[in-house]
Amino acid sequence: MIDRPLRRIFILIIIALLLWLIYLLKPVVIPFVGAFFIAYLFSPLVARLSKLGLPRWLSTCVVFLGISVGLTFALWYVVPLVWKQVIYARDSIPAGVHWVNHHFLPWAERTFNLVPMRIDTDQMSNAIMQYIKTNYSIDNIQTLVLRLAQSGLNFIQIGGTVVLVPIITFYFLLDWERMLKQMHRLIPRPYEKTTMRIVRDCHMVLGAFVKGQILVMFLLGVVYAVGLQIIGLEVGLIIGMVAGLASIIPYLGFAVGIISAVIATLFQFGIDWMQLFLVGVVFMIGQAIEGYILQPFLLGDKIGLSPVAVVFAVLAGAHLGGILGMLIALPVAAIIVVLLKHAREFYESSLWYGKSAQVILDGENGKSVHVDAENINVDITIKNQQDSQKSSKIDPE
């Protein structure tokens, strides 16, 4: 007989050791996690093509070809526009500094009775160079070589990750059905029903995220970018894209976007109240579209994460895995929330919580009775026979 609490403690220890091992292998695991979520996103499309009669490998190749063509066209049209706006922003820095020194700061000094102050670009450049020399000093050739080698290794690692993720994603998509069947076979038969219920809940949450949150971010970025371009803001495309990406955290996209747009408007038009009003109108329209159209119809409340949890998950993902960790932080956090919810339900229905023993009718036809006692499980099966025979089995653990 095996003590049930000791068995559960042993399982918890094994899970903790696995999590610790995953943390040690974080640089290796993160590309696989990212590739898994990408494969999860496009696996329904591959399955749909397979149902049309295409082989699995051909369906995967078609999906990858479509992704590549879409990204190529997007980069072909978007990158020149973004580059043009980056050049414009760089060339506008001197004019912006001049406007701050000769218009904004004098106005602030007169309005708020401040001490006169001006931005000195030479002083700022000297301060930046002094900071670099102090914190990144290079004493000898050996230190220079080591730092160059370290930078080269980091560049190789990033480049390897960029190349590795699509390859892993391709193989995940190719073996997706077989991989799911193998995982299903590993589930212990007594816990199959509960495990599949948890998997379905996780699938619903992940579906809500990949079909909702990502689409909300993209469409909101398009709304901001198009609106700012219409009102004549030269760097409206960049600000709209950044605001859309930042909207993964509630209200952060709105705050980053409107602050950046106001600053860009002041640099481009000066203190023009009409332009500032139009910027406010663009972001108010974006918030209305997000709150009344995008969120209810595309996302709803299926993820189940509070704004505080979203902020914590994104910051933790950025700290642990950089940009890729930040992107997969929310789906991972949503899965953790589902697991914690089921863990709480299990705990509240357990004897540890103080719940008394129960007799639970189980089975599709209502012919199995489960008695949950403190030290043993008693499974009583009532057979529906003509002589109304009854049999019982006591399975001590």
N, C-alpha and C positions, 0 to 999 in steps of 0.2 A: 504494500500500500504506500502510495506517495502522498506526502502532505501537500494539499493544494496551495496554501500560502507560500511554502518553500518553492514550489514549482513556478508560481507567478513571479516571485522574487528572482528566481534564476532566469526567467524569460526577460524581465526588466534589465537584468545585468547584461544579458546578451545584446539587447537592443541598445543599451548605453555604450557598449564596446563597439558595436557597429557604427553608431553615430560618431564616436570618437575617431574611428578609423577613417570614416568619410571626411571628417574635418582635417585630418592629417593629409589626406589625398585631395584636398580642396582644389589645387590647380589642375588636377587631372579629372576630377569629377564634374566640375562646372561645365566644361564643353559638352560632356555627355548629357547633363541635365538640360542644357540649352537645346541640344539636338533633339532630345526626347520631346520637349514641348513644341518644337517646330514640327516634328513628325506627327505629334498629336493634332496639331492645327490642320495639317493637310491630309491626314489619313482618311477622313470621310470622302474627300475628292478622289483619292486613289481607289477607295473601295467602290465608289460610284462608277468610275471608269472600268473597273474590273467586272462589275455586273453587266456592263455592255458587251462583254465578250473579249476584252483585251487581257492579255496575260499580265500578271502582277508586275513583272519587271518593266513591261512596256508602259503600263499605266504610271508607274513611278517616274520613268523617263519623260513621259509627256508632261506630268506635273512639274518636274524640275525644269523642263524646257520652257514651260509657260512662265514659271517664276523668273527664270533668267531673262526672258524677253521683256517681261514687265519691268524688272529692275533696270534693264538696259535703257528702255525708253524713258523711264522716270529720271534716271541719272542724265540721260542725253539732253532732256529739256530743263530739268531743275538745276543741275549743277552750274551751267552758265549763268542762270539768273541769280543764284546764290552768290557765285563768284563776283558777278558785277556789283551786287549790293555790298559785299565785303570790301571791295575796292573803294566803293563810294563812302562806306563808313570810315575806312582808313584815311581817305583824303579829306574827310569832313572833321577830323580831330582838331587840326589847327583852327579852323573856323569856329568849332565848338568852344575851344579854350578861349578864343578871342571874344566870343559872345558872353561867356561866363564872366570874364574879367571886366568887360566894358558895359555890360547891360545887367546881368543877373545879380552879381555881387554888389554893384552900386545901388540897385533897387533894394536888395535885402538890407544893406547898411542904412539906407534912409528910412525904410519901413520899420525895422526892428531895432534901430539904434545900435548897430553892431560896430565892433572895431574894424577898420578898413583892412582888407586882406585881398591878395591877388595870387593867382596860380602861376608859379614860376616853373616852366617846363625844364629848364636847365637844372634847377634844384631837385626836381623830381627824378630826372635821369641820373643825377649823381647819387641820390639816395638809393635808387634801384641797383646801380652798379656796386655801391658800397655793401648793400645787403647780399648781393651775389658773391662778392669777394669774401665776405665774412662767413657765410654759411656754406659756400661751395668752393672754398679755397683749394688750389692745386699747388702742392708744395714741390713736387718733383715729377719726373717723367714716369716713374712707376705708378704714382697715384693717377696720373692722366691716363695711362694705358689701362689700369684696372677699371676706371670709370667708363672709358670708351667700351671696354669689353662688356661691362655690366649693361650699358645702354644697348649694345648690340644684341646681347642675350635677351633682354626685355623685348626688343623689336622682333627678334626671331620668335619668341614665345607668343607675342600678339599675332604676328603673321601666321604662325602655325595654328593658332586657335581659329583664326578666320578661315583658313583652308580646311581645318579638321572638322569643324561643325557641319558644313554641307555634306562632307563624305559620310560622317556618322549618321546624319539625318537620312541620307539616301538608303543606307543599310537598315536603319530602323523602319523606314517606310516599306522596304522590300520584304522584311521579315515580320511585319507588324502583326498579322493574323496568327502566324505560328508562335510568335513571342507571347501573345495574349493567351493562347491555348496552353503553352507551357507554364505560364504563371498560374492559370486556373487549375492545372493539375497539381500544383504544389500546395493548394489550399487544403487543410485537413477537412475531411468530409463532415465531421460534426459541426464545424464552424463555417461551412460553405455559405449557408443562407445569410448569416450575419455579415460575413466578409463581402459578399456580393452586394448587400444593401449599402454598406459603407462605400464600396467602389462606385455604385450608381450615384450616391450623393456627391462624391468627389468629381465624377464625370459631369454632373449637372453644374457644379460650381465652376469647373474649368471651362465648360462650354459657355457659361455666362461670361467668363472673363475674356476668352479669346474671340468670341463672337460679339461681345459688347464693349468692354473697356478699350480694346485696341481700336475698334471702329469709332468709338466716341472720341478718342484722342485724335484720330486722323481727320474726322469730319469737323471737329472743333478747330483744329489747326487750319483747315481749308477756309472755314468761315472767317476766322481772324485775319488770315493772310489776304483773302479776297477783299474783305472790308477795308483793311488798311491800304491796300493798293488802290482801291476806288477813291478814297479820300486824298490820294496823292502822296502818301508817305513813301519815300524812296526805299527804305529798308523794311517795308511792311511784310515782305515774304519771309525774311529771316525771323522777325518778331513773331509772326503768326505760327511758324513751324515750332519755334522754341516754346511758345505758349501752349500749343497743342500737346507737345511732349510732356511739358511740366504739369499738364492737367491730370496726369496719373495720380498726383496728390491733390486732394480736394482743395480748391480755391488757390492753389499755388500757381496754376497756369494763368488764372485771371490776374493775380497780383503781379507776377513777373511780366506778363504781357502789357498790362496797362502802364506800369511804371516805365518799362522800356519804350513804349510808344509815346508817352508824354515827354520823356527825355529827347527822343529822336525828333519829335515835333518841335520842341523848343530850339534844338540845334538847326533844324531846317527852316522853320518859319518865324522863329523868335516867339515873343509873347503874343500869339494870335489866339484870341479866345474862341473864335469860331472853329479853328482847327482842333483845339483842345476839346471843345464840345463834341465835334465829330468823332474824335477818338473815344470819348466816353460813350457815345451812341453805339459805336461798333462793338465795344466790349459788353455793353448792356444787352445788345441783340444776341451776341454770342452766349451770354449767361442764360438768357431766356430760352434760346434754342436748346442749350444743354439741359436746363432744368425741366422744360415742359415737353421736349420731343426726344432728344437723344437718350437721356438717362431712363425715363420710364419705358420707352419702347425697345431699346437695345440692351439695357443692363438691368433695370429694376433693382430689387434688393436681394438678388440671388447670391452674391458673393458673401454678404454677411459680415463685412469688415467695417468697423467704425473709422472715422477720419484719423483718430489717434493711432489706431492699429495700422492703418495704411502708411502714415508717416514713418512709424517705427519700422515697418517691414521694408520700405524702400530704402531708408537710411542704413538698416542692417545689411540689406542685400548689396548696396553700393560699397559698404565697408568690407564685406567678405569676398565679393566677386567682381567688383568694379562695375562697368556698364552692363555686362551680361548678367551679373548678379542682381543689379537693380531692375532689369527687365523681367527676370523670372521670380522676383521677390514676392509680388502680389499673388500669382497662382500658387506658389509654395505656401504662402501664409494662409490662403483660402483653404487649401487642403489640410493644413494643420488645424485650422478652426473646425473643420468637419470632424477630424479625428478626435479633437478635444471634446466636441459635443457628444460623440458616441461614447467616449471614455467616461464622461460625466453621467450619461444615462446608465451605463453599465455599473458605475460605482453606486448610484442612487438605488439601483435595483438589487445590489449585492447584500450579503449578510454583514459585511464590514460597516455598511451605512446604518445598520440596525434594523433592517427590514426582516420581518418574520418569514418563516418557511411558507412557501406557496405551492399550490397544486395548479399547474398550468396545462391547459388543453392545447395540444400542438398537433400539427399535421393537417393536410389539406382536407381530409375527410373526418377530422375530429376523432380519430381512433387511437391516438397516442396521448398518454397523460404523463407529464413531467413533474416530479416532486423534487423541489429544491430544499434539501435539508442541510444541516450544518456541517456534518462530517462525511456524508455519503450522498450519492445521487441515486434515486430509486426511479427506474423507468418501468412503468406498468403499461402493457399493451393489451387492449381488450379486443379479442378476436370475435368477429361477427360470424358465428357458425350456428348451425341448427341446434346443437346441444348447448349453446351459450357457454362454451368452455372459456375460462379465463386463465391467462398465464401472466406471470410477473417475473421480473428479473431485477436483482439488486446488484448494482455495480459499485463496489466500494472503490474509493480513490485515496 
